[in-house]
Amino acid sequence: MGQELENYDKYQKNYSDDGFWNKVQKVARKAGVKVIYIALLLYYVLRNPATPSADRTKILGALGYFILPIDLLPDFIPMAGYTDDLAALTWALYSVAKNITPEVRIMAREKLGQWIPDYDDSNNQ
């Protein structure tokens, strides 16, 4: 997985807003709260005009990988299918953590609640 993450820029071309929202809506319950919450955090950091371009590049690569229909572990594999997506998203999240504002967290939690209304957001403070 490390080599995949080092080449995040090659996945940027897979990113689009429509592709992101389609993927999130399609897999929200299957992928789980953690994967979707991190993807939403990254999405809202990406939308912030104050986010530096180097951080945008990392986010675009990670979200492009998330959107990619064929990845290291196919998403349909039970319990393991989203592991590589989670790794890529988590790597990007830690790389751009300084850009995660309280407003970004609120927007991500609100959107997550729209797709997974019964999730417990006490761990996402």
N, CA, C and O atoms as CSV, one atom per row, in Angstrom:
chain,resi,resn,atom,element,x,y,z
A,1,MET,N,N,0.817,-1.188,0.000
A,1,MET,CA,C,0.000,0.000,0.000
A,1,MET,C,C,0.863,1.255,0.000
A,1,MET,O,O,0.471,2.270,-0.575
A,2,GLY,N,N,2.020,1.202,0.629
A,2,GLY,CA,C,2.886,2.365,0.714
A,2,GLY,C,C,3.231,2.929,-0.646
A,2,GLY,O,O,3.184,4.143,-0.844
A,3,GLN,N,N,3.577,2.067,-1.585
A,3,GLN,CA,C,3.924,2.538,-2.927
A,3,GLN,C,C,2.728,3.171,-3.610
A,3,GLN,O,O,2.872,4.157,-4.333
A,4,GLU,N,N,1.541,2.610,-3.385
A,4,GLU,CA,C,0.333,3.198,-3.958
A,4,GLU,C,C,0.162,4.622,-3.460
A,4,GLU,O,O,-0.175,5.516,-4.237
A,5,LEU,N,N,0.394,4.844,-2.160
A,5,LEU,CA,C,0.195,6.160,-1.576
A,5,LEU,C,C,1.250,7.148,-2.036
A,5,LEU,O,O,0.971,8.340,-2.168
A,6,GLU,N,N,2.446,6.667,-2.277
A,6,GLU,CA,C,3.499,7.554,-2.754
A,6,GLU,C,C,3.155,8.122,-4.130
A,6,GLU,O,O,3.631,9.196,-4.497
A,7,ASN,N,N,2.346,7.416,-4.876
A,7,ASN,CA,C,1.980,7.832,-6.224
A,7,ASN,C,C,0.552,8.360,-6.275
A,7,ASN,O,O,-0.159,8.157,-7.259
A,8,TYR,N,N,0.139,9.038,-5.212
A,8,TYR,CA,C,-1.238,9.523,-5.130
A,8,TYR,C,C,-1.617,10.414,-6.299
A,8,TYR,O,O,-2.781,10.464,-6.696
A,9,ASP,N,N,-0.642,11.113,-6.847
A,9,ASP,CA,C,-0.957,12.033,-7.935
A,9,ASP,C,C,-1.519,11.320,-9.158
A,9,ASP,O,O,-2.246,11.934,-9.938
A,10,LYS,N,N,-1.202,10.043,-9.345
A,10,LYS,CA,C,-1.725,9.338,-10.520
A,10,LYS,C,C,-3.220,9.041,-10.406
A,10,LYS,O,O,-3.860,8.708,-11.403
A,11,TYR,N,N,-3.778,9.158,-9.206
A,11,TYR,CA,C,-5.195,8.899,-9.009
A,11,TYR,C,C,-6.055,10.158,-9.118
A,11,TYR,O,O,-7.283,10.073,-9.123
A,12,GLN,N,N,-5.415,11.320,-9.204
A,12,GLN,CA,C,-6.161,12.575,-9.263
A,12,GLN,C,C,-7.151,12.614,-10.420
A,12,GLN,O,O,-8.249,13.155,-10.291
A,13,LYS,N,N,-6.758,12.043,-11.536
A,13,LYS,CA,C,-7.611,12.099,-12.728
A,13,LYS,C,C,-8.932,11.361,-12.515
A,13,LYS,O,O,-9.887,11.582,-13.259
A,14,ASN,N,N,-8.997,10.490,-11.514
A,14,ASN,CA,C,-10.233,9.755,-11.237
A,14,ASN,C,C,-11.228,10.565,-10.426
A,14,ASN,O,O,-12.386,10.170,-10.290
A,15,TYR,N,N,-10.785,11.705,-9.881
A,15,TYR,CA,C,-11.658,12.483,-9.022
A,15,TYR,C,C,-12.567,13.416,-9.816
A,15,TYR,O,O,-12.139,14.070,-10.766
A,16,SER,N,N,-13.818,13.458,-9.405
A,16,SER,CA,C,-14.772,14.478,-9.844
A,16,SER,C,C,-15.784,14.608,-8.719
A,16,SER,O,O,-16.007,13.658,-7.970
A,17,ASP,N,N,-16.391,15.765,-8.596
A,17,ASP,CA,C,-17.414,15.943,-7.562
A,17,ASP,C,C,-18.549,14.936,-7.748
A,17,ASP,O,O,-18.985,14.304,-6.786
A,18,ASP,N,N,-19.023,14.791,-8.984
A,18,ASP,CA,C,-20.107,13.839,-9.240
A,18,ASP,C,C,-19.693,12.416,-8.892
A,18,ASP,O,O,-20.454,11.674,-8.272
A,19,GLY,N,N,-18.481,12.041,-9.294
A,19,GLY,CA,C,-17.987,10.702,-8.980
A,19,GLY,C,C,-17.891,10.470,-7.486
A,19,GLY,O,O,-18.221,9.390,-6.995
A,20,PHE,N,N,-17.437,11.487,-6.761
A,20,PHE,CA,C,-17.332,11.377,-5.306
A,20,PHE,C,C,-18.697,11.158,-4.679
A,20,PHE,O,O,-18.884,10.215,-3.911
A,21,TRP,N,N,-19.660,12.029,-5.003
A,21,TRP,CA,C,-20.985,11.920,-4.376
A,21,TRP,C,C,-21.682,10.630,-4.778
A,21,TRP,O,O,-22.373,10.022,-3.960
A,22,ASN,N,N,-21.514,10.203,-6.022
A,22,ASN,CA,C,-22.112,8.926,-6.444
A,22,ASN,C,C,-21.542,7.761,-5.642
A,22,ASN,O,O,-22.283,6.890,-5.186
A,23,LYS,N,N,-20.222,7.752,-5.473
A,23,LYS,CA,C,-19.574,6.675,-4.722
A,23,LYS,C,C,-20.023,6.686,-3.267
A,23,LYS,O,O,-20.365,5.640,-2.715
A,24,VAL,N,N,-20.026,7.860,-2.641
A,24,VAL,CA,C,-20.409,7.944,-1.226
A,24,VAL,C,C,-21.843,7.468,-1.041
A,24,VAL,O,O,-22.118,6.669,-0.145
A,25,GLN,N,N,-22.749,7.943,-1.869
A,25,GLN,CA,C,-24.144,7.535,-1.731
A,25,GLN,C,C,-24.316,6.038,-1.964
A,25,GLN,O,O,-25.122,5.387,-1.299
A,26,LYS,N,N,-23.566,5.509,-2.895
A,26,LYS,CA,C,-23.684,4.094,-3.256
A,26,LYS,C,C,-23.141,3.171,-2.165
A,26,LYS,O,O,-23.696,2.097,-1.932
A,27,VAL,N,N,-22.068,3.578,-1.499
A,27,VAL,CA,C,-21.386,2.654,-0.579
A,27,VAL,C,C,-21.430,3.073,0.888
A,27,VAL,O,O,-20.773,2.445,1.718
A,28,ALA,N,N,-22.180,4.109,1.227
A,28,ALA,CA,C,-22.140,4.661,2.586
A,28,ALA,C,C,-22.298,3.581,3.662
A,28,ALA,O,O,-21.478,3.508,4.578
A,29,ARG,N,N,-23.299,2.772,3.571
A,29,ARG,CA,C,-23.530,1.756,4.607
A,29,ARG,C,C,-22.515,0.614,4.537
A,29,ARG,O,O,-22.039,0.135,5.567
A,30,LYS,N,N,-22.185,0.180,3.312
A,30,LYS,CA,C,-21.234,-0.929,3.164
A,30,LYS,C,C,-19.829,-0.554,3.614
A,30,LYS,O,O,-19.152,-1.342,4.274
A,31,ALA,N,N,-19.399,0.636,3.260
A,31,ALA,CA,C,-18.036,1.061,3.579
A,31,ALA,C,C,-17.883,1.364,5.061
A,31,ALA,O,O,-16.812,1.164,5.635
A,32,GLY,N,N,-18.945,1.843,5.675
A,32,GLY,CA,C,-18.906,2.123,7.101
A,32,GLY,C,C,-18.680,3.583,7.420
A,32,GLY,O,O,-18.211,4.363,6.591
A,33,VAL,N,N,-19.024,3.923,8.633
A,33,VAL,CA,C,-18.958,5.302,9.100
A,33,VAL,C,C,-17.552,5.867,8.997
A,33,VAL,O,O,-17.375,6.999,8.547
A,34,LYS,N,N,-16.556,5.104,9.404
A,34,LYS,CA,C,-15.190,5.618,9.431
A,34,LYS,C,C,-14.711,6.026,8.037
A,34,LYS,O,O,-14.175,7.119,7.859
A,35,VAL,N,N,-14.902,5.162,7.063
A,35,VAL,CA,C,-14.460,5.459,5.691
A,35,VAL,C,C,-15.193,6.688,5.161
A,35,VAL,O,O,-14.569,7.592,4.606
A,36,ILE,N,N,-16.494,6.723,5.326
A,36,ILE,CA,C,-17.272,7.826,4.772
A,36,ILE,C,C,-16.975,9.132,5.505
A,36,ILE,O,O,-16.884,10.185,4.874
A,37,TYR,N,N,-16.824,9.076,6.820
A,37,TYR,CA,C,-16.517,10.289,7.579
A,37,TYR,C,C,-15.178,10.891,7.133
A,37,TYR,O,O,-15.073,12.100,6.929
A,38,ILE,N,N,-14.169,10.046,6.986
A,38,ILE,CA,C,-12.862,10.538,6.545
A,38,ILE,C,C,-12.958,11.101,5.123
A,38,ILE,O,O,-12.376,12.146,4.832
A,39,ALA,N,N,-13.685,10.421,4.245
A,39,ALA,CA,C,-13.856,10.917,2.877
A,39,ALA,C,C,-14.543,12.281,2.890
A,39,ALA,O,O,-14.162,13.174,2.133
A,40,LEU,N,N,-15.546,12.443,3.739
A,40,LEU,CA,C,-16.242,13.728,3.832
A,40,LEU,C,C,-15.350,14.815,4.406
A,40,LEU,O,O,-15.375,15.950,3.930
A,41,LEU,N,N,-14.562,14.486,5.422
A,41,LEU,CA,C,-13.617,15.470,5.957
A,41,LEU,C,C,-12.695,15.960,4.843
A,41,LEU,O,O,-12.483,17.161,4.681
A,42,LEU,N,N,-12.154,15.021,4.086
A,42,LEU,CA,C,-11.244,15.392,2.993
A,42,LEU,C,C,-11.964,16.232,1.938
A,42,LEU,O,O,-11.415,17.209,1.427
A,43,TYR,N,N,-13.174,15.846,1.625
A,43,TYR,CA,C,-13.947,16.595,0.635
A,43,TYR,C,C,-14.112,18.050,1.067
A,43,TYR,O,O,-13.895,18.964,0.272
A,44,TYR,N,N,-14.495,18.262,2.320
A,44,TYR,CA,C,-14.725,19.630,2.788
A,44,TYR,C,C,-13.423,20.414,2.957
A,44,TYR,O,O,-13.418,21.634,2.793
A,45,VAL,N,N,-12.332,19.740,3.281
A,45,VAL,CA,C,-11.030,20.430,3.299
A,45,VAL,C,C,-10.667,20.846,1.870
A,45,VAL,O,O,-10.160,21.946,1.650
A,46,LEU,N,N,-10.923,19.980,0.923
A,46,LEU,CA,C,-10.657,20.286,-0.484
A,46,LEU,C,C,-11.450,21.509,-0.947
A,46,LEU,O,O,-10.929,22.326,-1.706
A,47,ARG,N,N,-12.684,21.643,-0.507
A,47,ARG,CA,C,-13.554,22.755,-0.909
A,47,ARG,C,C,-13.131,24.089,-0.279
A,47,ARG,O,O,-13.528,25.152,-0.759
A,48,ASN,N,N,-12.340,24.038,0.776
A,48,ASN,CA,C,-11.925,25.262,1.463
A,48,ASN,C,C,-10.863,25.980,0.628
A,48,ASN,O,O,-9.812,25.405,0.344
A,49,PRO,N,N,-11.123,27.225,0.233
A,49,PRO,CA,C,-10.153,27.954,-0.595
A,49,PRO,C,C,-8.818,28.203,0.106
A,49,PRO,O,O,-7.819,28.482,-0.558
A,50,ALA,N,N,-8.785,28.108,1.424
A,50,ALA,CA,C,-7.538,28.352,2.157
A,50,ALA,C,C,-6.614,27.131,2.172
A,50,ALA,O,O,-5.472,27.234,2.618
A,51,THR,N,N,-7.084,25.990,1.696
A,51,THR,CA,C,-6.262,24.778,1.684
A,51,THR,C,C,-5.141,24.929,0.662
A,51,THR,O,O,-5.408,25.219,-0.504
A,52,PRO,N,N,-3.889,24.737,1.082
A,52,PRO,CA,C,-2.754,24.865,0.155
A,52,PRO,C,C,-2.839,23.860,-1.003
A,52,PRO,O,O,-3.390,22.769,-0.853
A,53,SER,N,N,-2.298,24.238,-2.133
A,53,SER,CA,C,-2.382,23.385,-3.326
A,53,SER,C,C,-1.692,22.033,-3.132
A,53,SER,O,O,-2.153,21.033,-3.682
A,54,ALA,N,N,-0.610,21.979,-2.371
A,54,ALA,CA,C,0.049,20.685,-2.123
A,54,ALA,C,C,-0.882,19.749,-1.364
A,54,ALA,O,O,-0.904,18.547,-1.628
A,55,ASP,N,N,-1.648,20.290,-0.429
A,55,ASP,CA,C,-2.609,19.469,0.309
A,55,ASP,C,C,-3.789,19.077,-0.573
A,55,ASP,O,O,-4.320,17.974,-0.448
A,56,ARG,N,N,-4.194,19.968,-1.454
A,56,ARG,CA,C,-5.267,19.639,-2.399
A,56,ARG,C,C,-4.855,18.452,-3.282
A,56,ARG,O,O,-5.661,17.567,-3.569
A,57,THR,N,N,-3.606,18.451,-3.698
A,57,THR,CA,C,-3.101,17.366,-4.536
A,57,THR,C,C,-3.197,16.031,-3.814
A,57,THR,O,O,-3.608,15.033,-4.405
A,58,LYS,N,N,-2.823,16.006,-2.553
A,58,LYS,CA,C,-2.916,14.771,-1.762
A,58,LYS,C,C,-4.365,14.319,-1.631
A,58,LYS,O,O,-4.672,13.136,-1.776
A,59,ILE,N,N,-5.246,15.266,-1.357
A,59,ILE,CA,C,-6.664,14.936,-1.194
A,59,ILE,C,C,-7.248,14.419,-2.503
A,59,ILE,O,O,-7.959,13.414,-2.516
A,60,LEU,N,N,-6.952,15.098,-3.591
A,60,LEU,CA,C,-7.460,14.661,-4.891
A,60,LEU,C,C,-6.995,13.243,-5.224
A,60,LEU,O,O,-7.756,12.444,-5.771
A,61,GLY,N,N,-5.744,12.940,-4.891
A,61,GLY,CA,C,-5.232,11.596,-5.135
A,61,GLY,C,C,-5.952,10.552,-4.296
A,61,GLY,O,O,-6.328,9.496,-4.806
A,62,ALA,N,N,-6.148,10.839,-3.014
A,62,ALA,CA,C,-6.811,9.878,-2.123
A,62,ALA,C,C,-8.279,9.702,-2.502
A,62,ALA,O,O,-8.781,8.579,-2.535
A,63,LEU,N,N,-8.968,10.801,-2.787
A,63,LEU,CA,C,-10.375,10.690,-3.177
A,63,LEU,C,C,-10.513,10.055,-4.561
A,63,LEU,O,O,-11.479,9.338,-4.821
A,64,GLY,N,N,-9.555,10.313,-5.442
A,64,GLY,CA,C,-9.548,9.644,-6.745
A,64,GLY,C,C,-9.390,8.147,-6.594
A,64,GLY,O,O,-10.039,7.376,-7.302
A,65,TYR,N,N,-8.530,7.728,-5.675
A,65,TYR,CA,C,-8.360,6.302,-5.400
A,65,TYR,C,C,-9.645,5.711,-4.839
A,65,TYR,O,O,-10.045,4.610,-5.219
A,66,PHE,N,N,-10.290,6.438,-3.939
A,66,PHE,CA,C,-11.552,5.995,-3.348
A,66,PHE,C,C,-12.618,5.790,-4.423
A,66,PHE,O,O,-13.385,4.828,-4.368
A,67,ILE,N,N,-12.663,6.690,-5.391
A,67,ILE,CA,C,-13.665,6.620,-6.462
A,67,ILE,C,C,-13.347,5.509,-7.456
A,67,ILE,O,O,-14.254,4.916,-8.041
A,68,LEU,N,N,-12.069,5.232,-7.645
A,68,LEU,CA,C,-11.627,4.240,-8.630
A,68,LEU,C,C,-12.397,2.934,-8.464
A,68,LEU,O,O,-12.402,2.363,-7.374
A,69,PRO,N,N,-13.046,2.448,-9.521
A,69,PRO,CA,C,-13.844,1.228,-9.383
A,69,PRO,C,C,-13.007,-0.030,-9.170
A,69,PRO,O,O,-13.487,-1.001,-8.586
A,70,ILE,N,N,-11.772,-0.021,-9.634
A,70,ILE,CA,C,-10.900,-1.187,-9.462
A,70,ILE,C,C,-9.715,-0.730,-8.643
A,70,ILE,O,O,-8.950,0.133,-9.073
A,71,ASP,N,N,-9.559,-1.311,-7.455
A,71,ASP,CA,C,-8.429,-0.931,-6.620
A,71,ASP,C,C,-7.750,-2.173,-6.072
A,71,ASP,O,O,-8.073,-3.292,-6.469
A,72,LEU,N,N,-6.820,-1.976,-5.170
A,72,LEU,CA,C,-5.996,-3.059,-4.646
A,72,LEU,C,C,-6.832,-4.205,-4.084
A,72,LEU,O,O,-6.579,-5.369,-4.395
A,73,LEU,N,N,-7.812,-3.884,-3.268
A,73,LEU,CA,C,-8.756,-4.874,-2.733
A,73,LEU,C,C,-10.137,-4.515,-3.257
A,73,LEU,O,O,-10.675,-3.470,-2.891
A,74,PRO,N,N,-10.723,-5.353,-4.105
A,74,PRO,CA,C,-12.047,-5.022,-4.629
A,74,PRO,C,C,-13.034,-4.744,-3.500
A,74,PRO,O,O,-13.053,-5.447,-2.489
A,75,ASP,N,N,-13.852,-3.708,-3.686
A,75,ASP,CA,C,-14.753,-3.249,-2.638
A,75,ASP,C,C,-15.835,-4.262,-2.268
A,75,ASP,O,O,-16.455,-4.144,-1.211
A,76,PHE,N,N,-16.065,-5.247,-3.119
A,76,PHE,CA,C,-17.120,-6.205,-2.817
A,76,PHE,C,C,-16.666,-7.318,-1.872
A,76,PHE,O,O,-17.493,-8.127,-1.451
A,77,ILE,N,N,-15.383,-7.384,-1.528
A,77,ILE,CA,C,-14.890,-8.420,-0.624
A,77,ILE,C,C,-15.349,-8.080,0.800
A,77,ILE,O,O,-14.991,-7.028,1.329
A,78,PRO,N,N,-16.141,-8.965,1.422
A,78,PRO,CA,C,-16.642,-8.669,2.767
A,78,PRO,C,C,-15.513,-8.411,3.762
A,78,PRO,O,O,-14.507,-9.121,3.771
A,79,MET,N,N,-15.686,-7.402,4.588
A,79,MET,CA,C,-14.790,-7.038,5.679
A,79,MET,C,C,-13.424,-6.508,5.232
A,79,MET,O,O,-12.738,-5.880,6.038
A,80,ALA,N,N,-13.010,-6.728,4.014
A,80,ALA,CA,C,-11.682,-6.280,3.591
A,80,ALA,C,C,-11.743,-5.313,2.422
A,80,ALA,O,O,-10.763,-4.622,2.143
A,81,GLY,N,N,-12.864,-5.249,1.739
A,81,GLY,CA,C,-12.973,-4.492,0.507
A,81,GLY,C,C,-12.660,-3.013,0.592
A,81,GLY,O,O,-12.219,-2.417,-0.390
A,82,TYR,N,N,-12.880,-2.412,1.747
A,82,TYR,CA,C,-12.621,-0.980,1.882
A,82,TYR,C,C,-11.372,-0.687,2.702
A,82,TYR,O,O,-11.112,0.468,3.039
A,83,THR,N,N,-10.605,-1.709,3.023
A,83,THR,CA,C,-9.389,-1.532,3.818
A,83,THR,C,C,-8.376,-0.655,3.101
A,83,THR,O,O,-7.787,0.236,3.714
A,84,ASP,N,N,-8.167,-0.891,1.821
A,84,ASP,CA,C,-7.202,-0.081,1.081
A,84,ASP,C,C,-7.707,1.343,0.900
A,84,ASP,O,O,-6.923,2.292,0.937
A,85,ASP,N,N,-9.010,1.494,0.705
A,85,ASP,CA,C,-9.572,2.843,0.605
A,85,ASP,C,C,-9.363,3.587,1.923
A,85,ASP,O,O,-8.974,4.755,1.930
A,86,LEU,N,N,-9.625,2.905,3.034
A,86,LEU,CA,C,-9.440,3.515,4.349
A,86,LEU,C,C,-7.981,3.918,4.554
A,86,LEU,O,O,-7.703,4.989,5.093
A,87,ALA,N,N,-7.058,3.070,4.130
A,87,ALA,CA,C,-5.629,3.382,4.278
A,87,ALA,C,C,-5.262,4.635,3.478
A,87,ALA,O,O,-4.559,5.508,3.985
A,88,ALA,N,N,-5.729,4.725,2.246
A,88,ALA,CA,C,-5.426,5.886,1.409
A,88,ALA,C,C,-6.056,7.153,1.982
A,88,ALA,O,O,-5.421,8.206,2.032
A,89,LEU,N,N,-7.305,7.039,2.410
A,89,LEU,CA,C,-7.991,8.203,2.973
A,89,LEU,C,C,-7.353,8.647,4.284
A,89,LEU,O,O,-7.196,9.843,4.530
A,90,THR,N,N,-6.985,7.681,5.125
A,90,THR,CA,C,-6.362,8.006,6.411
A,90,THR,C,C,-5.006,8.667,6.199
A,90,THR,O,O,-4.675,9.640,6.877
A,91,TRP,N,N,-4.230,8.148,5.269
A,91,TRP,CA,C,-2.938,8.759,4.946
A,91,TRP,C,C,-3.133,10.225,4.566
A,91,TRP,O,O,-2.433,11.103,5.070
A,92,ALA,N,N,-4.083,10.481,3.678
A,92,ALA,CA,C,-4.331,11.862,3.250
A,92,ALA,C,C,-4.826,12.708,4.417
A,92,ALA,O,O,-4.427,13.864,4.564
A,93,LEU,N,N,-5.687,12.140,5.238
A,93,LEU,CA,C,-6.222,12.879,6.385
A,93,LEU,C,C,-5.103,13.343,7.309
A,93,LEU,O,O,-5.067,14.505,7.713
A,94,TYR,N,N,-4.199,12.440,7.638
A,94,TYR,CA,C,-3.073,12.819,8.499
A,94,TYR,C,C,-2.153,13.823,7.812
A,94,TYR,O,O,-1.564,14.682,8.468
A,95,SER,N,N,-2.032,13.714,6.508
A,95,SER,CA,C,-1.171,14.632,5.758
A,95,SER,C,C,-1.704,16.052,5.725
A,95,SER,O,O,-0.935,17.007,5.617
A,96,VAL,N,N,-3.024,16.194,5.816
A,96,VAL,CA,C,-3.634,17.525,5.702
A,96,VAL,C,C,-4.382,17.925,6.981
A,96,VAL,O,O,-5.208,18.838,6.958
A,97,ALA,N,N,-4.097,17.252,8.075
A,97,ALA,CA,C,-4.848,17.446,9.325
A,97,ALA,C,C,-4.904,18.896,9.788
A,97,ALA,O,O,-5.889,19.314,10.396
A,98,LYS,N,N,-3.878,19.650,9.513
A,98,LYS,CA,C,-3.845,21.054,9.967
A,98,LYS,C,C,-4.954,21.884,9.320
A,98,LYS,O,O,-5.256,22.982,9.788
A,99,ASN,N,N,-5.558,21.375,8.256
A,99,ASN,CA,C,-6.614,22.088,7.537
A,99,ASN,C,C,-8.023,21.718,8.006
A,99,ASN,O,O,-9.007,22.267,7.511
A,100,ILE,N,N,-8.118,20.802,8.943
A,100,ILE,CA,C,-9.439,20.359,9.398
A,100,ILE,C,C,-9.919,21.302,10.499
A,100,ILE,O,O,-9.455,21.253,11.638
A,101,THR,N,N,-10.849,22.148,10.126
A,101,THR,CA,C,-11.395,23.142,11.047
A,101,THR,C,C,-12.647,22.578,11.735
A,101,THR,O,O,-13.199,21.574,11.286
A,102,PRO,N,N,-13.085,23.208,12.799
A,102,PRO,CA,C,-14.348,22.773,13.422
A,102,PRO,C,C,-15.514,22.818,12.422
A,102,PRO,O,O,-16.405,21.969,12.476
A,103,GLU,N,N,-15.513,23.788,11.525
A,103,GLU,CA,C,-16.579,23.886,10.521
A,103,GLU,C,C,-16.551,22.688,9.570
A,103,GLU,O,O,-17.601,22.172,9.187
A,104,VAL,N,N,-15.362,22.253,9.194
A,104,VAL,CA,C,-15.232,21.078,8.332
A,104,VAL,C,C,-15.790,19.857,9.050
A,104,VAL,O,O,-16.523,19.072,8.448
A,105,ARG,N,N,-15.462,19.684,10.314
A,105,ARG,CA,C,-15.986,18.548,11.095
A,105,ARG,C,C,-17.513,18.584,11.169
A,105,ARG,O,O,-18.168,17.553,11.015
A,106,ILE,N,N,-18.073,19.755,11.402
A,106,ILE,CA,C,-19.532,19.889,11.502
A,106,ILE,C,C,-20.193,19.519,10.176
A,106,ILE,O,O,-21.169,18.768,10.159
A,107,MET,N,N,-19.662,20.046,9.057
A,107,MET,CA,C,-20.243,19.736,7.750
A,107,MET,C,C,-20.171,18.243,7.454
A,107,MET,O,O,-21.125,17.665,6.934
A,108,ALA,N,N,-19.041,17.618,7.785
A,108,ALA,CA,C,-18.880,16.184,7.528
A,108,ALA,C,C,-19.860,15.369,8.373
A,108,ALA,O,O,-20.485,14.436,7.868
A,109,ARG,N,N,-19.997,15.713,9.649
A,109,ARG,CA,C,-20.934,14.976,10.522
A,109,ARG,C,C,-22.378,15.155,10.064
A,109,ARG,O,O,-23.158,14.203,10.073
A,110,GLU,N,N,-22.733,16.376,9.665
A,110,GLU,CA,C,-24.101,16.616,9.201
A,110,GLU,C,C,-24.404,15.799,7.952
A,110,GLU,O,O,-25.464,15.180,7.856
A,111,LYS,N,N,-23.483,15.795,6.997
A,111,LYS,CA,C,-23.691,15.030,5.766
A,111,LYS,C,C,-23.720,13.530,6.059
A,111,LYS,O,O,-24.526,12.799,5.484
A,112,LEU,N,N,-22.854,13.079,6.940
A,112,LEU,CA,C,-22.840,11.667,7.322
A,112,LEU,C,C,-24.183,11.274,7.926
A,112,LEU,O,O,-24.701,10.194,7.641
A,113,GLY,N,N,-24.738,12.132,8.745
A,113,GLY,CA,C,-26.032,11.865,9.360
A,113,GLY,C,C,-27.157,11.750,8.347
A,113,GLY,O,O,-28.164,11.095,8.617
A,114,GLN,N,N,-27.006,12.372,7.191
A,114,GLN,CA,C,-28.024,12.259,6.144
A,114,GLN,C,C,-28.035,10.867,5.526
A,114,GLN,O,O,-29.092,10.370,5.139
A,115,TRP,N,N,-26.865,10.234,5.431
A,115,TRP,CA,C,-26.784,8.914,4.807
A,115,TRP,C,C,-26.869,7.777,5.811
A,115,TRP,O,O,-27.383,6.701,5.504
A,116,ILE,N,N,-26.368,8.020,7.000
A,116,ILE,CA,C,-26.371,6.979,8.029
A,116,ILE,C,C,-26.978,7.606,9.285
A,116,ILE,O,O,-26.257,7.928,10.229
A,117,PRO,N,N,-28.295,7.777,9.297
A,117,PRO,CA,C,-28.939,8.522,10.369
A,117,PRO,C,C,-28.774,7.909,11.756
A,117,PRO,O,O,-28.903,8.615,12.756
A,118,ASP,N,N,-28.494,6.631,11.834
A,118,ASP,CA,C,-28.376,5.987,13.141
A,118,ASP,C,C,-26.936,5.891,13.641
A,118,ASP,O,O,-26.679,5.188,14.618
A,119,TYR,N,N,-25.996,6.575,13.000
A,119,TYR,CA,C,-24.618,6.503,13.459
A,119,TYR,C,C,-24.446,7.305,14.744
A,119,TYR,O,O,-25.194,8.247,15.006
A,120,ASP,N,N,-23.458,6.922,15.537
A,120,ASP,CA,C,-23.159,7.614,16.796
A,120,ASP,C,C,-21.954,8.511,16.557
A,120,ASP,O,O,-20.845,8.015,16.359
A,121,ASP,N,N,-22.157,9.826,16.574
A,121,ASP,CA,C,-21.060,10.735,16.259
A,121,ASP,C,C,-20.225,11.114,17.474
A,121,ASP,O,O,-19.405,12.027,17.386
A,122,SER,N,N,-20.407,10.447,18.594
A,122,SER,CA,C,-19.637,10.789,19.790
A,122,SER,C,C,-18.152,10.502,19.623
A,122,SER,O,O,-17.334,11.074,20.344
A,123,ASN,N,N,-17.785,9.632,18.690
A,123,ASN,CA,C,-16.373,9.331,18.444
A,123,ASN,C,C,-15.748,10.263,17.414
A,123,ASN,O,O,-14.540,10.208,17.181
A,124,ASN,N,N,-16.556,11.114,16.799
A,124,ASN,CA,C,-16.072,11.968,15.724
A,124,ASN,C,C,-15.968,13.425,16.145
A,124,ASN,O,O,-16.093,14.317,15.306
A,125,GLN,N,N,-15.749,13.676,17.393
A,125,GLN,CA,C,-15.630,15.054,17.873
A,125,GLN,C,C,-14.317,15.557,17.459
A,125,GLN,O,O,-13.977,16.704,17.747
